[in-house]
Amino acid sequence: MAGQDEIRCFVVGDIQTNCYAYVSQGDCLVVDPGASGARIAQQLADVRVTQVVATHRHHDHVGGVRALVEATGAPWAIGAIDAPRAVQALELSSHVFDVDGDDIADPPEPDVLLREGDVVEVGTARFRVLDTPGHTEGGIVLVGEGSATGVALVGDTLFAGSCGRTDLLGGDWSQMQATLARLAREIAPETTLLCGHGQPTTMAHELAANPYLS
């Protein structure tokens, strides 16, 4: 990653979701505000939040969207295929997870529907959208370009040593296998992977050690 860009991480919610704030030239892209949207906005008072993106529709990644966009006025975006179920995220998760909380809510209708090949820009950074079904039907990965070269925001598709579960509504193991094979081909080994849960890793490390990429 070149230049003066900055990445901030907030661990939010009961499932310990990583919310990332990518700051470039004073502007900020927030990815996966899973809970505590108002508090995330407070922590970003020194920058201008210009867009909010969710890598997929699960409540632990979109539950803070409403409060964050109300606090900042920023538009929010999600993969087009995940959008219809995103606005029912809490209801669809309630039979699996405890989704109670004062600062978590279903998001509003998205302002932008993201599709394969779209580009999300912030400052001098760009993120190319990859469709990555498997964990959900319409999950996406954001691959950095420009001043964000060398970074990828992978949501719950890929973790250090593991990958996203496919036993929830909309999950599909065969799609996940195809997605992981694609990421192994298309993401450069030196890329830092910012995962939806847990610690960051690199594609080189995962190619060498992750059994789901072998």
NORQUITA-V540730 format. One record per residue. N is the residue number from 0. RES is the residue in one letter. SS is DSSP state (A for helix, B for strand, O for the rest). PHI is phi in degrees with one decimal (* if undefined). NEAR is the number of other C-alpha atoms within 10 Angstrom. Layout:
# NORQUITA-V540730
n=(N,N)
res=(RES,RES)
ss=(SS,SS)
phi=(PHI,PHI)
near=(NEAR,NEAR)
This chain:
# NORQUITA-V540730
n=(0,1,2,3,4,5,6,7,8,9,10,11,12,13,14,15,16,17,18,19,20,21,22,23,24,25,26,27,28,29,30,31,32,33,34,35,36,37,38,39,40,41,42,43,44,45,46,47,48,49,50,51,52,53,54,55,56,57,58,59,60,61,62,63,64,65,66,67,68,69,70,71,72,73,74,75,76,77,78,79,80,81,82,83,84,85,86,87,88,89,90,91,92,93,94,95,96,97,98,99,100,101,102,103,104,105,106,107,108,109,110,111,112,113,114,115,116,117,118,119,120,121,122,123,124,125,126,127,128,129,130,131,132,133,134,135,136,137,138,139,140,141,142,143,144,145,146,147,148,149,150,151,152,153,154,155,156,157,158,159,160,161,162,163,164,165,166,167,168,169,170,171,172,173,174,175,176,177,178,179,180,181,182,183,184,185,186,187,188,189,190,191,192,193,194,195,196,197,198,199,200,201,202,203,204,205,206,207,208,209,210,211,212,213)
res=(M,A,G,Q,D,E,I,R,C,F,V,V,G,D,I,Q,T,N,C,Y,A,Y,V,S,Q,G,D,C,L,V,V,D,P,G,A,S,G,A,R,I,A,Q,Q,L,A,D,V,R,V,T,Q,V,V,A,T,H,R,H,H,D,H,V,G,G,V,R,A,L,V,E,A,T,G,A,P,W,A,I,G,A,I,D,A,P,R,A,V,Q,A,L,E,L,S,S,H,V,F,D,V,D,G,D,D,I,A,D,P,P,E,P,D,V,L,L,R,E,G,D,V,V,E,V,G,T,A,R,F,R,V,L,D,T,P,G,H,T,E,G,G,I,V,L,V,G,E,G,S,A,T,G,V,A,L,V,G,D,T,L,F,A,G,S,C,G,R,T,D,L,L,G,G,D,W,S,Q,M,Q,A,T,L,A,R,L,A,R,E,I,A,P,E,T,T,L,L,C,G,H,G,Q,P,T,T,M,A,H,E,L,A,A,N,P,Y,L,S)
ss=(O,O,O,O,O,B,B,B,B,B,B,B,O,O,O,O,B,B,B,B,B,B,B,B,O,O,B,B,B,B,B,O,O,O,O,O,A,A,A,A,A,A,A,O,O,O,O,B,B,B,B,B,B,B,O,O,O,O,A,A,A,A,O,O,A,A,A,A,A,A,A,A,O,O,B,B,B,B,B,O,O,O,A,A,A,A,O,O,A,A,A,A,A,O,O,O,O,O,O,O,O,O,O,O,O,O,O,O,O,O,O,B,B,B,O,O,O,O,B,B,B,B,O,O,B,B,B,B,B,B,B,O,O,O,O,O,O,O,O,B,B,B,B,B,B,B,O,O,O,O,B,B,B,B,B,O,O,B,B,O,O,B,B,O,O,O,O,O,O,O,O,O,A,A,A,A,A,A,A,A,A,A,A,A,A,A,O,O,O,O,O,B,B,B,B,O,O,O,O,O,B,B,A,A,A,A,A,A,A,O,A,A,A,O)
phi=(*,-97.9,70.3,-105.6,-63.4,-135.8,-118.0,-112.1,-125.3,-117.6,-93.8,-128.4,81.2,-66.9,-96.8,55.8,-83.1,-85.6,-100.9,-109.1,-116.4,-101.1,-109.8,-143.9,57.0,83.5,-97.4,-138.0,-103.7,-104.5,-118.4,64.7,-78.6,-68.9,-163.4,59.1,-58.0,-65.3,-70.8,-61.6,-58.9,-63.1,-70.0,-108.6,-65.4,-88.0,-130.8,-106.4,-74.9,-103.8,-162.5,-121.6,-128.5,-110.5,-75.2,-164.8,-92.0,-64.9,-59.6,-74.2,-113.9,-116.5,-64.8,-99.7,-60.4,-57.6,-64.4,-68.3,-71.6,-66.9,-76.9,-111.8,76.0,-75.8,-72.2,-129.0,-138.6,-153.5,-56.2,-58.6,-71.5,-82.2,-57.1,-59.9,-86.3,-60.7,-76.8,-119.5,-59.4,-68.2,-62.0,-71.0,-98.9,-63.5,-82.0,-114.3,-125.4,-79.7,-111.8,-70.3,162.9,-75.8,-120.5,-135.4,-157.0,-62.4,-75.1,-72.1,-57.0,-65.2,-81.9,-134.6,-105.2,-93.6,-135.7,-45.5,90.2,-63.7,-126.3,-101.3,-116.3,-149.2,55.6,-95.4,-98.8,-132.3,-130.1,-84.6,-87.2,-111.3,-74.4,-134.7,-66.9,145.5,-70.4,-133.8,-65.2,-121.9,-63.8,-131.7,-120.8,-109.7,-102.3,-71.5,-137.7,59.9,-72.1,-97.4,-56.1,98.1,-130.7,-137.9,-97.4,-107.3,54.8,-101.7,-76.0,-138.6,-122.2,-63.2,79.5,-154.9,-146.9,-68.0,-71.1,-124.6,-93.9,-90.1,-51.8,88.4,-76.3,-153.6,-66.4,-65.0,-66.1,-62.1,-60.6,-65.7,-63.1,-63.8,-62.5,-66.0,-61.8,-62.3,-78.4,-101.6,-97.1,-61.6,-56.5,-78.1,-71.1,-80.7,-100.0,-96.4,-92.8,-70.4,-144.9,80.7,-84.2,-67.2,-147.5,-124.3,-63.9,-58.9,-63.8,-68.3,-61.4,-85.4,-127.0,-85.8,-63.8,-80.6,-107.2,-80.8)
near=(16,12,12,11,19,15,14,14,15,19,18,22,22,14,15,15,23,28,29,23,22,21,24,22,15,16,19,27,24,26,27,31,33,30,34,24,27,21,17,22,21,13,12,17,11,11,15,18,25,20,22,26,26,28,29,31,30,26,29,27,28,30,29,27,34,22,24,27,21,14,16,19,14,19,17,24,21,27,28,20,20,23,23,13,18,27,21,17,22,24,14,17,16,12,9,9,13,11,21,11,12,8,18,24,24,19,23,16,15,21,13,16,16,25,18,14,11,14,18,19,20,22,18,17,23,18,23,18,21,23,21,27,27,27,29,27,22,23,28,32,25,25,24,24,19,15,19,24,17,19,22,23,24,25,29,26,27,29,23,19,15,15,21,18,16,18,12,13,12,14,19,17,15,11,17,24,15,14,20,20,14,14,18,17,10,11,19,17,17,13,19,22,26,26,23,27,20,13,11,15,18,20,23,17,15,21,15,12,14,17,11,16,19,11)
